């Protein structure tokens, strides 16, 4: 029988680095090391296994926090000396999604996201602000004060959009809609619902009559009563 991991080049210490990535939104979750047994156990069970240098034993990343990473796919680099493990997972007990949440001081600023990248980028930024623990952060304050405050902000911003529309002010509509989308994304982040889930729902409805929604016809009850009478 062929060796399923024959193409993997383990280092002199018998380990290979593995990047663990969310299969949904491609967020890098953590970097682990795997020996031959860890990789074989991962393939056999469908759950990510890794090697702990400190414990000198196998472990399942995330298990200590009450979850395990279920593997969707495993890829390797051209040279076979690095693995990419794509998984499905939930945030840990602190709400943290990734072990890479802090920027290196002095690092060059990344290019701003494109328009199509903005929903996911905004979501990631909101969660990173929450997870950073800066008590002066506006986002952190919203999360700390809870769902009721976030919902109130969404309702307030929706009302501002309506007023801007009534005022026939396009630039004002854009400005207020941006505020609404920002706070709606905070609400999604509070519930750990990625914006992609919203787009998938819209995609499911795309092309359906009424956008997939059932609409009642105004006056239909009255028409029915007239016909029956």
SEPA-829290 format. One record per residue (C-alpha): residue number from 1; residue in one letter; z, x, y. Coordinates in steps of 0.2 Angstrom, whole numbers. Layout:
<recs>
+-----+------+-------+-------+-------+
:  nr : rest :    zz :    xx :    yy :
+-----+------+-------+-------+-------+
: NUM :    A :     Z :     X :     Y :
...
+-----+------+-------+-------+-------+
</recs>
This chain:
<recs>
+-----+------+-------+-------+-------+
:  nr : rest :    zz :    xx :    yy :
+-----+------+-------+-------+-------+
:   1 :    X :     0 :     0 :     0 :
:   2 :    X :    -5 :     7 :    17 :
:   3 :    X :    10 :    12 :    28 :
:   4 :    X :    10 :    -1 :    43 :
:   5 :    X :    17 :    12 :    55 :
:   6 :    X :     7 :    27 :    50 :
:   7 :    X :    -1 :    29 :    67 :
:   8 :    X :    16 :    30 :    76 :
:   9 :    X :    21 :    48 :    81 :
:  10 :    X :    40 :    50 :    80 :
:  11 :    X :    47 :    64 :    90 :
:  12 :    X :    56 :    79 :    83 :
:  13 :    X :    72 :    69 :    83 :
:  14 :    X :    64 :    55 :    73 :
:  15 :    X :    63 :    43 :    88 :
:  16 :    X :    49 :    35 :    98 :
:  17 :    X :    52 :    26 :   115 :
:  18 :    X :    48 :     8 :   116 :
:  19 :    X :    46 :    -3 :   132 :
:  20 :    X :    53 :   -20 :   129 :
:  21 :    X :    43 :   -33 :   139 :
:  22 :    X :    44 :   -52 :   142 :
:  23 :    X :    28 :   -59 :   133 :
:  24 :    X :    27 :   -73 :   146 :
:  25 :    X :    28 :   -65 :   163 :
:  26 :    X :    26 :   -47 :   158 :
:  27 :    X :    43 :   -42 :   166 :
:  28 :    X :    49 :   -25 :   159 :
:  29 :    X :    66 :   -29 :   151 :
:  30 :    X :    72 :   -12 :   145 :
:  31 :    X :    68 :     4 :   137 :
:  32 :    X :    75 :     8 :   120 :
:  33 :    X :    72 :    21 :   106 :
:  34 :    X :    67 :    17 :    88 :
:  35 :    X :    67 :    27 :    72 :
:  36 :    X :    56 :    23 :    57 :
:  37 :    X :    69 :    11 :    50 :
:  38 :    X :    71 :     1 :    66 :
:  39 :    X :    53 :    -1 :    68 :
:  40 :    X :    51 :    -7 :    50 :
:  41 :    X :    66 :   -19 :    52 :
:  42 :    X :    58 :   -26 :    67 :
:  43 :    X :    41 :   -29 :    58 :
:  44 :    X :    51 :   -37 :    43 :
:  45 :    X :    62 :   -48 :    53 :
:  46 :    X :    53 :   -52 :    68 :
:  47 :    X :    68 :   -48 :    79 :
:  48 :    X :    68 :   -32 :    89 :
:  49 :    X :    79 :   -18 :    82 :
:  50 :    X :    82 :    -1 :    90 :
:  51 :    X :    92 :    15 :    87 :
:  52 :    X :   108 :    19 :    96 :
:  53 :    X :   111 :    38 :    99 :
:  54 :    X :   129 :    34 :   104 :
:  55 :    X :   133 :    24 :    88 :
:  56 :    X :   121 :    33 :    77 :
:  57 :    X :   116 :    16 :    70 :
:  58 :    X :   103 :     2 :    71 :
:  59 :    X :   106 :   -12 :    83 :
:  60 :    X :    97 :   -28 :    90 :
:  61 :    X :    95 :   -27 :   109 :
:  62 :    X :   103 :   -42 :   117 :
:  63 :    X :   113 :   -47 :   102 :
:  64 :    X :   130 :   -42 :   111 :
:  65 :    X :   126 :   -55 :   124 :
:  66 :    X :   123 :   -69 :   112 :
:  67 :    X :   104 :   -67 :   110 :
:  68 :    X :    91 :   -57 :   101 :
:  69 :    X :    73 :   -53 :   106 :
:  70 :    X :    60 :   -62 :    95 :
:  71 :    X :    45 :   -51 :    94 :
:  72 :    X :    28 :   -58 :    99 :
:  73 :    X :    18 :   -43 :    98 :
:  74 :    X :    19 :   -24 :    96 :
:  75 :    X :     7 :   -12 :   103 :
:  76 :    X :     6 :     7 :   104 :
:  77 :    X :    -1 :    20 :   115 :
:  78 :    X :   -18 :    29 :   111 :
:  79 :    X :    -8 :    44 :   105 :
:  80 :    X :     5 :    33 :    95 :
:  81 :    X :    20 :    41 :   104 :
:  82 :    X :    25 :    26 :   114 :
:  83 :    X :    27 :     7 :   109 :
:  84 :    X :    26 :    -9 :   119 :
:  85 :    X :    36 :   -23 :   112 :
:  86 :    X :    32 :   -40 :   119 :
:  87 :    X :    46 :   -53 :   116 :
:  88 :    X :    53 :   -70 :   120 :
:  89 :    X :    70 :   -70 :   127 :
:  90 :    X :    83 :   -79 :   138 :
:  91 :    X :    92 :   -71 :   153 :
:  92 :    X :   109 :   -63 :   148 :
:  93 :    X :   126 :   -71 :   152 :
:  94 :    X :   125 :   -65 :   170 :
:  95 :    X :   108 :   -72 :   173 :
:  96 :    X :   100 :   -55 :   173 :
:  97 :    X :    82 :   -54 :   166 :
:  98 :    X :    78 :   -35 :   167 :
:  99 :    X :    88 :   -19 :   166 :
: 100 :    X :    76 :   -13 :   179 :
: 101 :    X :    82 :   -22 :   195 :
: 102 :    X :    86 :    -8 :   207 :
: 103 :    X :    73 :     2 :   217 :
: 104 :    X :    75 :    21 :   219 :
: 105 :    X :    80 :    25 :   237 :
: 106 :    X :    66 :    32 :   247 :
: 107 :    X :    53 :    26 :   235 :
: 108 :    X :    36 :    21 :   242 :
: 109 :    X :    35 :     3 :   246 :
: 110 :    X :    23 :    -6 :   234 :
: 111 :    X :     7 :   -15 :   240 :
: 112 :    X :    11 :   -33 :   245 :
: 113 :    X :     6 :   -46 :   231 :
: 114 :    X :   -10 :   -54 :   232 :
: 115 :    X :   -11 :   -73 :   235 :
: 116 :    X :   -13 :   -76 :   216 :
: 117 :    X :     1 :   -65 :   212 :
: 118 :    X :    13 :   -72 :   225 :
: 119 :    X :    21 :   -86 :   215 :
: 120 :    X :    27 :   -74 :   201 :
: 121 :    X :    31 :   -60 :   214 :
: 122 :    X :    42 :   -72 :   224 :
: 123 :    X :    51 :   -78 :   209 :
: 124 :    X :    55 :   -60 :   203 :
: 125 :    X :    60 :   -56 :   221 :
: 126 :    X :    72 :   -71 :   222 :
: 127 :    X :    80 :   -66 :   205 :
: 128 :    X :    82 :   -48 :   210 :
: 129 :    X :    90 :   -53 :   226 :
: 130 :    X :   102 :   -63 :   216 :
: 131 :    X :   106 :   -50 :   203 :
: 132 :    X :   108 :   -36 :   216 :
: 133 :    X :   125 :   -43 :   221 :
: 134 :    X :   123 :   -41 :   240 :
: 135 :    X :   135 :   -54 :   246 :
: 136 :    X :   126 :   -54 :   263 :
: 137 :    X :   110 :   -60 :   254 :
: 138 :    X :   104 :   -77 :   259 :
: 139 :    X :    97 :   -80 :   241 :
: 140 :    X :   113 :   -73 :   234 :
: 141 :    X :   123 :   -86 :   245 :
: 142 :    X :   112 :  -100 :   239 :
: 143 :    X :   115 :   -96 :   220 :
: 144 :    X :   134 :   -93 :   223 :
: 145 :    X :   136 :  -110 :   232 :
: 146 :    X :   127 :  -119 :   218 :
: 147 :    X :   114 :  -132 :   213 :
: 148 :    X :   119 :  -145 :   225 :
: 149 :    X :   117 :  -134 :   240 :
: 150 :    X :   100 :  -128 :   234 :
: 151 :    X :    94 :  -146 :   231 :
: 152 :    X :   100 :  -151 :   248 :
: 153 :    X :    89 :  -136 :   256 :
: 154 :    X :    74 :  -142 :   246 :
: 155 :    X :    76 :  -160 :   252 :
: 156 :    X :    78 :  -154 :   270 :
: 157 :    X :    63 :  -143 :   269 :
: 158 :    X :    53 :  -157 :   261 :
: 159 :    X :    58 :  -168 :   276 :
: 160 :    X :    52 :  -154 :   288 :
: 161 :    X :    35 :  -154 :   280 :
: 162 :    X :    34 :  -173 :   282 :
: 163 :    X :    38 :  -172 :   300 :
: 164 :    X :    25 :  -158 :   303 :
: 165 :    X :    12 :  -169 :   295 :
: 166 :    X :    17 :  -184 :   306 :
: 167 :    X :    15 :  -172 :   321 :
: 168 :    X :    -3 :  -168 :   316 :
: 169 :    X :     1 :  -149 :   317 :
: 170 :    X :    -8 :  -139 :   304 :
: 171 :    X :     1 :  -122 :   308 :
: 172 :    X :    18 :  -131 :   308 :
: 173 :    X :    13 :  -139 :   291 :
: 174 :    X :     9 :  -122 :   284 :
: 175 :    X :    25 :  -114 :   290 :
: 176 :    X :    36 :  -128 :   284 :
: 177 :    X :    27 :  -129 :   267 :
: 178 :    X :    31 :  -110 :   265 :
: 179 :    X :    49 :  -114 :   268 :
: 180 :    X :    48 :  -128 :   255 :
: 181 :    X :    40 :  -118 :   242 :
: 182 :    X :    52 :  -104 :   245 :
: 183 :    X :    67 :  -115 :   242 :
: 184 :    X :    59 :  -124 :   227 :
: 185 :    X :    56 :  -107 :   219 :
: 186 :    X :    75 :  -103 :   222 :
: 187 :    X :    78 :  -120 :   213 :
: 188 :    X :    67 :  -114 :   198 :
: 189 :    X :    76 :   -97 :   198 :
: 190 :    X :    93 :  -106 :   197 :
: 191 :    X :    87 :  -115 :   181 :
: 192 :    X :    77 :   -99 :   175 :
: 193 :    X :    61 :  -109 :   175 :
: 194 :    X :    46 :   -97 :   179 :
: 195 :    X :    33 :  -104 :   191 :
: 196 :    X :    20 :  -101 :   177 :
: 197 :    X :    28 :  -116 :   168 :
: 198 :    X :    24 :  -127 :   183 :
: 199 :    X :     6 :  -120 :   183 :
: 200 :    X :     4 :  -124 :   165 :
: 201 :    X :    10 :  -142 :   167 :
: 202 :    X :    -3 :  -143 :   181 :
: 203 :    X :   -16 :  -135 :   170 :
: 204 :    X :   -12 :  -148 :   156 :
: 205 :    X :   -15 :  -162 :   169 :
: 206 :    X :   -31 :  -154 :   176 :
: 207 :    X :   -46 :  -166 :   175 :
: 208 :    X :   -36 :  -181 :   169 :
: 209 :    X :   -37 :  -197 :   179 :
: 210 :    X :   -24 :  -197 :   192 :
: 211 :    X :   -19 :  -180 :   188 :
: 212 :    X :   -11 :  -186 :   172 :
: 213 :    X :     1 :  -197 :   181 :
: 214 :    X :     2 :  -216 :   177 :
: 215 :    X :     0 :  -226 :   194 :
: 216 :    X :     5 :  -243 :   197 :
: 217 :    X :    -7 :  -254 :   207 :
: 218 :    X :     1 :  -261 :   222 :
: 219 :    X :     1 :  -280 :   222 :
: 220 :    X :    -3 :  -281 :   203 :
: 221 :    X :    12 :  -292 :   200 :
: 222 :    X :     7 :  -304 :   213 :
: 223 :    X :   -10 :  -305 :   207 :
: 224 :    X :    -4 :  -308 :   189 :
: 225 :    X :     8 :  -322 :   196 :
: 226 :    X :    -7 :  -330 :   205 :
: 227 :    X :   -18 :  -330 :   190 :
: 228 :    X :    -4 :  -337 :   179 :
: 229 :    X :     0 :  -350 :   192 :
+-----+------+-------+-------+-------+
</recs>
